[in-house]
């Protein structure tokens, strides 16, 4: 009987520890994964006819974001929208972001402007 109580107590303690660790990871996952940037439009490699392009995307877990080394702003949901004037031919844009711990990420956008 004493062994059964010990097994039950040990099992409950193990379950509680696993739940606490799991919940802690769930709450801290955004800090553990670092900054994330996603460019939603235009699609990478797109061919455009209009020189004025609207670059839209989202950013998560960031403290600083820039488009071609020029700071841009995001809204409360992490969305950004920037207008850019393309040169004729091949264009490369880079969105870079850093979190408050100094970890960084970047997304490259390659577009072709035809006349």
Steps between C-alpha positions, in 0.01 A plus 500: 500500500785739581660425161179589316476835680866573420446414133190721481679794669803462273280477190301810596820692573645396162179606320501838676866558409436411135197733490696790653789453255260469206307811600825695551621403154162590348512847656866561410498356147487840330809613689680174430434502125636850445383760248292394200429698182264393223448693176143444385495702178630531240624145456873446472608488134193686374507694175327837529397770255441779754810664649322582828470184707337451840698254715283337766595253770501406864764500770494324835722534807694802375630823647640648176409446132640655184443483124827547308660634823224764538291459818133422443208485740263221587153507651385333824440169319851501351395588144699736281433667166755706311490655154815481291589632156673233291772554243451347155630144491608285793444632857603349834345611829592375846285516811711457815380472857655463843353408834589656834764231559693593184392197297424588141333368187448621147282433198611573145247613238603487133277679248526575128354821355423490131404803294 
